Amino acid sequence: METKKYSSWLRYLGITSQLLVMIGLAVYGGIWLDEKFNLAPLFTVTLPLLVLGITFYKLIKETGKKNKNNGSK
């Protein structure tokens, strides 16, 4: 019972860590692309928003799958 509780926390901690790393890389890549193509904040704003959208889609898909497997919980 304890390991199940910790495994769910660790899974969400992993998702959070992935989100933070991906947003950081998207901001860094956006700044680099903006400097390279001389486009003010276009990529710096667009890439992190794209990463957030994809991550939330994956999160909703994963939690919906968990709910279907566990019944109505």
N, C-alpha and C positions, 0 to 999 in steps of 0.2 A: 504494500500500500504506500509506504514512504517513497520507494523508488519511482513509482508512477507519478506521484506528486512532483518530485524533483525533475523527472524527465520532461514533463510538460513545461515547467519553468525554464529548463535549459533550452528547450526547443524555441520558445518565444524569445529568450535571450539571444539565441543564435540569429533569429530573424531580425531582431533589433540591431545587432552588430552588423549584419549584412546591409541593412538599410543605411546605417551611418557611414559605412565604408563606401557604399555605392553613391550616396549623395556627395561625399567628399571628393570622390573621383570625378563625378559629373561636374561639380563646380570647378575643379582644377582643369579638367578637359575643356570646359566651356570658356574659361578665362584664356587658356592657350589658343583655342580656336578663334576667339574674338580678336586676340592680338595678331594672329596669323592672317586673318582675312579682313582685319580692320572694320569689324562690325561690332559697334558698341556693346550693349549687353544682351545681344540676341541669343548666343549659345549659352551664356552664363545663366540665363533665366530658363531657357527651353530644356536643356539637358537635365537639370535637377527635377523639373516638373515631370518630365518623361519618366525618370527613374521612380519618382513617387507614384505615378499612375500605374506603372508596371508592378511595383512592389505591393501596392494596395490590392490590385487585381489578384496577384498570387496569394496574398494573405486571405482575402475573401474566399477564393477558390479552395484553399487548404482548410480553413475553418469550416466551410460548408461541407466539405468531404468528411471532416471529423464528426460533425453533427449528424450526418446521414448514417455513418457507421455506428454511432452510439445511440441511435433512436432519436428521440425528441429533445435530448439534453443540449 
